Amino acid sequence: MIITVLFENHAGFKKGLLGAHGFSVLVQHNGKKILVDTGSDGRVLLHNMEALNVSPEEVEALFLTHGHYDHTGGLKEFLDARKSSIDVYAHPDIFLRRVALKPKRREIGIPFSQEYLERLGANFILREESTKIFEGMYTSGEIERTTWDRAVGYLVKGKKLVKDPIRDDMALILDIGSSMVIVTGCGHSGILNIAMHAKSTFYKPIFALVGGLHLRGAKRHILEDVVKGFKDFGIKKLYPGHCTGIDEYAYLKAEIGSVEALHVGKVMKM
């Protein structure tokens, strides 16, 4: 299995790659290729795909981890760059209208309507339950919150705002035989909840966690919980990026050791 980072906050060490706020990776497993998220800017996504010799047409399915702009903003350009339609797996709540209030009120949801994206070739498969995409590649399904989560922002309900639980936050589960790999977008469900859900759903040990953990600004006890959980679950590798936070990454690296930061162009083989 190969995971290639196409969109991340930081560019890598290959000349010509671009970094921008957001997340997207290409997953190759069992002869199939899935794109996880599309970052915040389609021009950056397509630029990096071309630089890394990845054609939009070779992607066989798309998985959206949740409905925030920095994971879905590249959808239009990605679909425009294809000649054929594509199945898009996600939770039914991804198109809810979302706003943030800091540093000012702003829209943070998917910047396109479902109908518009369908006209561009997106075939949405929206399910709350875990769903098989291809052999060994599954959506996690909606994740139960049994401990802290990292939900942010608000939902627009008529003229009112209510706190957004981000129930659509899901992960990609990759079965690699004797263990599994989890790919998160932002980890709004809480990385420990995601890990517990994956183990209780797929009954295999976790080899690696890849993606955003949304730990930026997290209190010390949360970081300590993550370290303890990582060790308790017996996870071998952690690849944090995007919304994890630089200071928080440094803490995890110091406490765990088997931690590698994500950047555009990084390739992970497992």
C-alpha distance (Angstrom), angle and dihedral (degrees) to the residues before:
residue distance angle dihedral
M1 . . .
I2 3.81 . .
I3 3.81 127.8 .
T4 3.82 117.9 -168.4
V5 3.80 121.5 -170.0
L6 3.80 110.4 -132.1
F7 3.80 101.2 167.3
E8 3.80 127.5 26.1
N9 3.78 140.1 141.2
H10 3.80 89.6 -101.4
A11 3.80 129.9 48.0
G12 3.76 118.1 -132.9
F13 3.75 133.2 -127.6
K14 3.79 99.0 -81.0
K15 3.79 114.4 100.3
G16 3.80 115.6 -109.3
L17 3.82 100.6 26.7
L18 3.81 120.2 128.0
G19 3.79 129.1 -142.4
A20 3.82 123.2 -153.8
H21 3.79 137.8 155.6
G22 3.79 107.3 -74.8
F23 3.77 144.6 56.7
S24 3.80 140.0 -102.9
V25 3.79 133.6 150.9
L26 3.78 135.2 179.6
V27 3.81 113.9 -133.6
Q28 3.81 119.6 -159.9
H29 3.78 114.2 -170.4
N30 3.80 134.7 150.7
G31 3.79 91.2 -3.8
K32 3.83 94.2 -54.1
K33 3.81 131.9 107.6
I34 3.80 124.7 -145.6
L35 3.79 127.4 -178.4
V36 3.81 112.5 -143.9
D37 3.84 109.8 -154.7
T38 3.81 125.8 -29.5
G39 3.80 105.3 -122.0
S40 3.80 123.2 -124.2
D41 3.81 100.2 -71.3
G42 3.78 125.1 45.3
R43 3.81 93.5 -158.7
V44 3.81 90.7 58.0
L45 3.81 91.2 44.9
L46 3.81 94.1 51.5
H47 3.81 91.7 43.5
N48 3.80 91.7 54.7
M49 3.80 92.6 42.9
E50 3.80 90.5 54.8
A51 3.81 92.0 45.6
L52 3.81 89.7 51.6
N53 3.84 93.2 44.9
V54 3.80 94.7 -113.2
S55 3.80 116.2 142.4
P56 3.84 118.8 -151.9
E57 3.80 87.4 -136.5
E58 3.81 93.8 60.8
V59 3.82 91.8 60.6
E60 3.81 107.7 101.8
A61 3.82 101.0 -169.3
L62 3.78 139.2 4.3
F63 3.81 126.2 -137.9
L64 3.81 120.5 -164.7
T65 3.79 113.0 -158.6
H66 3.84 93.6 -159.4
G67 3.78 142.8 -25.9
H68 3.82 104.3 -88.3
Y69 3.81 122.7 124.2
D70 3.81 94.8 -121.5
H71 3.81 89.3 62.5
T72 3.81 98.8 37.7
G73 3.81 106.8 30.0
G74 3.80 92.3 98.9
L75 3.80 94.4 56.4
K76 3.81 97.2 99.7
E77 3.80 96.4 50.8
F78 3.80 92.3 42.4
L79 3.81 92.7 52.2
D80 3.82 91.5 43.0
A81 3.81 89.3 54.6
R82 3.82 92.0 57.6
K83 3.79 128.7 80.6
S84 3.80 94.3 -157.5
S85 3.80 135.1 52.5
I86 3.80 120.8 -105.0
D87 3.81 137.6 -153.3
V88 3.81 112.4 -112.9
Y89 3.81 116.5 -160.5
A90 3.80 120.3 -158.2
H91 3.80 145.6 125.1
P92 3.85 118.6 -75.2
D93 3.83 91.5 -114.9
I94 3.80 97.4 62.4
F95 3.82 94.2 103.8
L96 3.80 96.6 53.6
R97 3.80 112.7 127.2
R98 3.81 110.2 -105.2
V99 3.80 135.2 -174.3
A100 3.79 138.5 -178.4
L101 3.81 122.1 -148.1
K102 3.82 99.8 -157.4
P103 2.96 132.1 110.0
K104 3.82 80.5 -0.8
R105 3.78 136.1 -28.3
R106 3.80 110.1 -72.4
E107 3.79 140.7 154.7
I108 3.82 112.8 -101.7
G109 3.82 102.1 170.4
I110 3.80 130.1 98.2
P111 3.81 105.1 -52.7
F112 3.83 92.8 -141.7
S113 3.79 135.1 59.5
Q114 3.79 121.7 -114.5
E115 3.81 90.6 -119.2
Y116 3.81 92.6 53.1
L117 3.81 92.8 50.1
E118 3.80 91.0 46.9
R119 3.79 89.2 56.0
L120 3.81 87.3 55.2
G121 3.81 91.6 54.8
A122 3.81 106.3 -86.4
N123 3.81 113.7 143.2
F124 3.81 102.8 -163.9
I125 3.80 119.7 -148.0
L126 3.80 102.6 -172.5
R127 3.80 115.5 -175.9
E128 3.80 135.8 155.1
E129 3.79 92.8 -152.8
S130 3.79 127.8 72.9
T131 3.80 109.7 -81.8
K132 3.79 132.3 -163.9
I133 3.80 111.3 -125.3
F134 3.79 98.2 175.0
E135 3.80 133.6 -21.7
G136 3.81 107.3 -55.5
M137 3.82 93.3 4.6
Y138 3.82 120.0 99.8
T139 3.77 141.2 161.4
S140 3.79 110.8 -120.2
G141 3.77 94.3 -130.8
E142 3.80 121.2 -136.6
I143 3.79 109.8 -29.0
E144 3.80 121.9 -129.1
R145 3.81 114.3 -129.7
T146 3.80 107.7 -135.4
T147 3.82 95.9 152.4
W148 3.82 134.9 16.1
D149 3.80 120.5 -35.0
R150 3.80 133.6 -164.6
A151 3.80 101.2 -127.7
V152 3.81 116.4 158.1
G153 3.81 138.8 179.0
Y154 3.77 134.3 23.5
L155 3.79 139.4 -82.2
V156 3.80 118.8 -129.4
K157 3.81 108.9 -126.5
G158 3.79 106.5 178.4
K159 3.81 104.5 -65.1
K160 3.79 93.6 -18.2
L161 3.78 133.7 84.0
V162 3.81 121.3 -142.7
K163 3.78 127.1 -175.8
D164 3.78 110.9 -91.5
P165 3.83 113.7 -125.3
I166 3.83 88.4 -170.4
R167 3.79 91.7 -137.4
D168 3.80 88.2 172.8
D169 3.81 91.8 68.3
M170 3.81 105.4 119.2
A171 3.80 137.4 160.1
L172 3.80 134.8 -138.2
I173 3.81 113.2 -114.1
L174 3.80 117.1 -153.7
D175 3.79 118.6 -165.0
I176 3.81 107.7 -149.1
G177 3.79 97.3 174.5
S178 3.78 113.8 -95.3
S179 3.83 92.4 22.9
M180 3.80 142.5 12.3
V181 3.80 140.9 -120.0
I182 3.82 122.1 -139.7
V183 3.82 122.1 -150.8
T184 3.80 115.7 -164.5
G185 3.78 129.7 -173.9
C186 3.80 100.9 -155.2
G187 3.79 103.8 -25.3
H188 3.82 92.5 -128.3
S189 3.82 88.5 157.7
G190 3.81 88.4 63.6
I191 3.78 119.5 -94.8
L192 3.82 92.7 -114.3
N193 3.81 91.1 52.1
I194 3.80 89.3 49.7
A195 3.79 92.1 50.9
M196 3.83 93.1 46.4
H197 3.80 91.3 47.9
A198 3.80 92.7 49.5
K199 3.81 93.0 50.1
S200 3.81 93.6 46.6
T201 3.82 91.8 47.0
F202 3.81 101.6 41.5
Y203 3.85 102.1 24.4
K204 3.80 95.7 -140.0
P205 3.81 134.3 114.0
I206 3.79 117.8 -101.4
F207 3.78 114.7 -113.8
A208 3.82 98.6 -179.2
L209 3.80 144.3 -0.2
V210 3.81 117.9 -147.9
G211 3.81 129.2 -174.8
G212 3.78 144.5 27.6
L213 3.81 117.3 -14.3
H214 3.84 98.3 -175.6
L215 3.78 93.1 -134.6
R216 3.81 98.0 136.0
G217 3.80 106.5 130.7
A218 3.81 92.9 6.5
K219 3.79 117.3 154.7
R220 3.78 119.1 -108.3
H221 3.81 94.7 -105.0
I222 3.81 90.7 58.5
L223 3.80 91.8 51.9
E224 3.79 89.6 48.0
D225 3.83 89.2 50.8
V226 3.81 90.2 52.6
V227 3.80 92.4 51.3
K228 3.81 92.2 47.2
G229 3.80 91.8 46.0
F230 3.80 92.1 48.7
K231 3.78 90.1 54.3
D232 3.83 95.0 41.2
F233 3.80 91.6 51.7
G234 3.80 91.0 49.0
I235 3.81 92.9 -127.8
K236 3.79 111.6 176.7
K237 3.81 102.4 -160.4
L238 3.80 136.9 24.2
Y239 3.81 121.5 -164.6
P240 3.83 106.5 -177.4
G241 3.78 125.2 -179.8
H242 3.80 147.3 137.4
C243 3.84 106.7 38.0
T244 3.81 98.0 11.7
G245 3.82 94.1 100.9
I246 3.80 129.0 -124.5
D247 3.81 96.9 -110.7
E248 3.79 90.0 43.6
Y249 3.80 91.2 50.3
A250 3.80 89.2 52.2
Y251 3.80 90.6 51.6
L252 3.82 92.2 50.7
K253 3.79 91.4 46.4
A254 3.80 91.6 51.6
E255 3.81 94.6 46.2
I256 3.80 100.9 38.5
G257 3.78 107.0 24.4
S258 3.82 99.6 -162.3
V259 3.82 91.4 85.0
E260 3.82 127.2 122.5
A261 3.80 124.2 -177.2
L262 3.80 120.7 -126.2
H263 3.80 123.1 -121.2
V264 3.79 135.3 164.2
G265 3.78 108.5 -76.3
K266 3.81 96.3 23.5
V267 3.83 112.0 140.2
M268 3.80 122.3 -158.2
K269 3.80 120.5 -167.2
M270 3.80 120.0 -167.6
